């Protein structure tokens, strides 16, 4: 219960703080709520700078949605191959993938910026999207899920029936790894949605900012203009909603334990 309260407390603070007008934000109790203030704050967030927040929000959905989907497909295919195929240097190559898990993202930001700059991709959608496709931890998880959810006997039976490797992966591997697919997708979606340092390095055009970087720019104005405090807090609350909705909608796949086509 203490751990749950510790995790939920910042969200509670966001909700209660978003329901206050600028004058009461820092001078009243945390649980003092003005019912009309939250609607006013949301309206101000959506109207600020000609509705730039909606552009940032859409960018985040695009970066996180497309990036997480592409990354998950690559991870699941790689994890399936590492577990179900025997090829030279398999374990050594997998060891290289595990080394990638140990390297912090911040250490790769400058090399990725130099590569994007040389390729002419900096300050573009691709500068944020392409690096998000690489997820070594997702490959590691996918191999574990492939070993747990796909019996080798099922693959052998499909080969005996004449199915190609691609058909085996598409018709047997992917459906049986659905819980793992959803888990990796959600992990990567949250990672990309909360990504701040990479867009900070790669992007200079405000119209390309994700919501995390956009809120950071607003936060920098709070020292000279305290009226930006409610904008940052309410914008942060709105930014959390897609993550909560995603977990609620997709959590049933984690619990289902799908093993379609299991050995009889």
Phi, psi and omega in degrees: 000321178296317178297320179295317178297320179299321181285325186273338186304314178300324178292320177299318179297320178300314183296312183290324180287328177290343180261037177225149174278164185304328182288331183261359188298313184257353186251005181234172179296155180301325185266008174281121186236133173254112188296332180274344186289323185295321177294321178295318180294319178296319179296320179294321178298316183287335181266344185297135178053046178059037176075030182295334181299320179296326176294315178298318181297316177296322176298317179297318177298322180290311179300310186286317182293305181292319180295317180293320179295311179297318179296320181294319178299315179296315182296315181295318178297317180292316179296321176298317180294318180297328183271323190259350182243148176249119180213160184300141177063025183301308184290327178293319177295322177293326175297323176296321177298318180294327175298323178298332177294328186279344183276122179293147182298324181298330179288340181264351186298313181294313175302320179294324177295318180295321178294315179296321179295318179294327179275357180074027184253353182294153185058043176216166177303321184294332181295332177264325185288312186298314178297334181288347179285342183263120183217086182302322179295326176295323176296318178299313178297319182297323178295321178296316179295321179297320179291326184277325190258341185241100177296142179299331180297326179293319179295317179296320178297320178295322178293322178297324179284356176094013180286141177285168180297319179294320178294321178299316181292317184287319188265337182243309185297306183298312180299322182285339179261019183305314177300320178293321178300313182294320180298311179297320179300314182293317178302314182288324178299314180296319181298313181290320180299321181271359183296130182236316189291318181297310176299327179298321181282321189276328193248142172233345179275119182300331181291345179259356184296142165282172185294327180297315180287325178296316178296328177295320178294322175293321181298328178293345180268353187292333180292320178271332183227090182300341179294350176282344179304307178299327178296315181294316182293313180293320176298323177293321177297315178296326181289337180281334188302316179300326178292317179296314180298317180299316180294320180294318184289322189260357185294335182295333179290332177292323187274344187290328182059045184300128173225055181298134181081023183293163185292135178253000000 
